[in-house]
Structures are given as C-alpha cells and as structure tokens.
Amino acid sequence: MPVCTQAMMRYYIIDAFTDQPFSGNPAGIVLLGEGAFPSERLMTQVAAELRYSETAFVRRLSPTEYHLRYFTPAAEVELCGHATVATFVLLYKLGMAQGRCQYHTMAGDLEVEAGERVMMQMAMPHIIETLTDTTPVYHAIGLDNYQPTLPVQIAYSGLADIMIQVPDTATLNSLQPDMDAISAITKAYNTVSFHVFALVNDGHTAYVRNFAPLYDIPEESATGTANAALTHYLAVNGVIPATGDFSFMQGETMGHPSIVSTRIATDGTLYVGGTAIVVAEGNLKTY
C-alpha cells in the first residue's frame, strides 16, 4: 500500500455513486499505509487543497480492517458515505481489499462489502428532534407559505441532517437557497446540512438536494450519510416499508447526476452503496 511520508502523500480523485467519469460525487482519497495519521491541521489543509466536499484519509490495520478519517475543506466530520464508497472501490481495484471488511470511524466501527459495487453499513440511525417552527427553514430555501405533509426533523445516520420536504421535483430544482441563513440554522441545531427532498414514483424513492454551507459545501451532488438518514426518516414516518431497497437521485442540478442506493435489512441495519470510478491520482507534496 502506498505510504504517506513527511514530504509526500499519495492521493486519488474518485467519482462516487456513478460509473461514468466526471459525474457522481468526487472525493479525495489519501492512502497512508500503516503509518499514523498526520496532524488534523495538515489533513484539513490537504482537504482544502483538493477542494472536494470530503477527503478520506485511510490507514490499513490489516487486509480486512481499516481506519478512516474524513475532512471537509473546513473541518473533520464523523462519517462520509460517498468517500467511503470511493475508498473501498479504490482498495478493491488496487487489490488491497475484497469482500467484507471492517472500518473504524468517529461514528463507530462499521462493516463494508468491498468490490466493484460497495455497500457500507451506516451508524445506527435515529430521529434527534422534530422542529416545531419550520418557517425559518423554508424561508432559507426560498419557499415561504408551504405546508409539508411530513415533519421537518433532524435525522442521524453518522451525521445529523435536517430533512425537509418540498412538493415536487420542479420546486426542488428551482430552489434558490440562502446560504447564510442555512449556515445559521444548521449551526444553531448542531447539524451538517439541509437535506431537501421530493418524493417521486419513477423507480426512485426521491430526488434530493443537499446544502451544507457551514462546512464550505454550498451543494453536494451525492450524500451517502444524508440519504441513509432520509431512508430512516421515511421509514419512521410510514412513507416506505421498514425493510427493503431504495434509490435516491441527486446532483442533477449540478450536472453530476448520482444514484445512491440504500437498504434496510430485516434486523434494522442500514446500508448505503453504489459504484465509483477513479479519475485521477498523484503525489501531493507536504514538505
């Protein structure tokens, strides 16, 4: 496995939740071998230099056990679905991982199936809070006077995100979000993003858009953790069955269409998955 030295890091750019280059959601992946993680400051700087919504730093503990840490250009986050999918597709393509593996994160110790298609276990989902005053939330996405049929709730599956229903895909695609207002609300509720969705009946469960400006991510084209949380939210609110496979379309308005697959197993375990494709690799000098 390529090893991080004090002067150089081996990095990859991978588009996740797609099998087409320059689509899906790009992530940075830095392979560290069996060495220690660099400083948090340096990992944040690397993530800012790569400029993707998340960069995963990967330590190999054994052929089936890994430790992952995730950084946005602004801060470390507990878990990132698309960067995890990207990581284990990459490890599979490099011949470093295949089949069931374990990975350690700030959100817990989880399992993943490494291969051409990756399915990753998510942190135990739950609803954190139901927002009683939704007016500021809808005002922040430019949709005043809308009365949703589903509650605005904070759902967690590795990260805490605010689930927000809109009436249809036309409304979803035409949103003009106020990033300053979204930052203030997500900060006040200690959440990562606004995860805005419209229910559909075209083979997908919903179309979604995700806004996380507090973490320097104005909009993200595919979000594994947020769609896992949305899957749990929809099941809790009786929109989808308690078990089964589901599909979410994201990123169309950004020109990066992404399909995020989720699964609720019979024991309640939640999985997120998809494919990924390597688009670039190189060495990053850190001096």
Helices and strands as residue ranges (DSSP letters): E 8-16, E 25-31, H 40-50, E 55-62, E 65-71, E 76-77, H 81-93, E 99-105, E 108-114, E 117-121, E 126-130, H 135-140, E 153-156, E 160-165, H 169-173, H 179-188, E 193-199, E 206-212, G 213-215, E 217-220, H 224-236, E 244-250, G 252-254, E 258-264, E 270-285
